[in-house]
Amino acid sequence: MKRVAVFPGSFDPITNGHIDIIERAQEIFDEIIVAVLENPQKECLFNIQERVEMIREIFSNSPKVKVETFDGLLMNYMRKKGARVVIRGLRAISDFEYEFQMALMNRKLNPEVETLFMMPNVVYSYLSSRLVKEVYSLGGCVKDLVPPVVEKYLEKKLKRR
């Protein structure tokens, strides 16, 4: 039986912390679906197509990684995909409470799904998409925080001060 895991998120934009988790998850699972959340109520810098394009370019040589979009309940998407594991990244204790609540609610909605918490490499433990956008927009260097393709997209979208 194929071991399929879903790594959901808005990925606005994807960071080296996300990439670290996806790369390490490939050692555990046969297929990783990077599920980009389409949420019209959340204001994103990049539209859904741009986020998917960036991630597909980054993982173009990784046959185990698929990139898709989803909306609505994650557990409905998981059923549709036949996936039984959700991957979630934890950077700090502050992430844990929210992620723990979500994992318990997901278990209530679909008891067959497990949540696997993964910590990124320590060099990315502070990293978030929000910080990347803020640092870049204020003229800071994000070279070690995101892949070059993301930097190019940031350059197109954001005017530096």
C-alpha positions, 0 to 999 in steps of 0.5 A, a space after each residue: 500500500 502506498 504511503 501518502 502524506 499531505 503537507 497543507 498550508 498557504 505557502 505564501 511564499 514557501 520558505 526553506 523551512 517548508 522545503 526542509 520538511 518536504 525533503 525529509 518527509 520524502 524519506 518516510 513516505 512514497 508520495 507527499 502532496 503539498 496541498 496549497 490552501 485556497 482560502 478567499 478570506 485570507 489575504 495572500 501576497 501571491 495568488 494560488 497559481 503563483 504559489 503552485 508554480 513556485 513549489 512545482 518549480 522547486 520540486 520539479 526533479 522530485 517525483 515523490 512530490 505532487 503539488 495541488 490546491 484545495 479548499 474547504 476542510 482538510 479532512 474532506 480533501 484527505 478522504 478524497 486523496 486516500 491519504 492517512 497522514 497530515 504533516 505539520 511543521 512546528 517551529 516553537 512552543 507557540 506553534 504547538 497549542 494551535 497545531 495540537 488543537 487542529 490535530 485533535 479536531 482533525 482526528 474527530 472529523 476523521 479518526 483514520 488520519 494521523 498528524 505527524 509533527 516535524 521540526 525544521 532544521 534549527 537554522 529555520 526554527 524562526 522562519 515564517 512566510 510572514 517574516 520573509 515578506 516583511 524582511 524583503 519589503 523593508 530591503 533585507 536579504 532573504 537569500 538564505 530563507 527562500 529559494 531563488 525562484 521565490 526571490 524572483 517572485 518577491 522582486 516582481 510583487 514587492 517594491 522595496 523601500 
